[in-house]
């Protein structure tokens, strides 16, 4: 059991050795969360939710009805559901999905992800390309990794731009979905 306080909110998480970062909250995740604020009008997707840190925190701040969490791992999904109940936000929508493939929802204002980046880039590639289509106009995708170049180039190619914050040995990427007209106008300048 991990007990922590993030953004002034006391949280607790049950974990297992079968999920990412089972002994403490991953520093990359904490770094990403330190770079953003949740707004009451947000509709958040925790993409690759693991045992639920990002989604549960978002639900505590903006309401469980505004948060969706997905993970490919059945173990992670089961833990995320337990942790949502443990932290009094059981109404969060949590699905087992290979990225966005089994998820029908769209029009998210924020998609947050700490993707697996130690293998090849197929998972984050899908997250970025498919995630773009699930954001509403002006919606933002946040990703955190220890690798910079590939993510920077991929986010620029899909979104037209990216803001990068470097902290604690991690890169936090924020890309905003702009209208096609605005993006083309900006590129011509």
Secondary structure, 3 states (H helix, E strand, C coil): CEEEEECCEEEEECCCCCCCCCCCCCHHHHHHHHCCCCCCCCCEEEECCCCCHHHHHHHHHHCHHHEEEEECCHHHHHHHHHHHHHCCCCCCEEEECCCCCCCCCCCEEEEEECCCCCCCCHHHHHHHHHHHHHEEEEEEEEEEECCCHHHHHHHHHHHCCCEEEEECCEEEEEEECCCHHHHHHHHHC
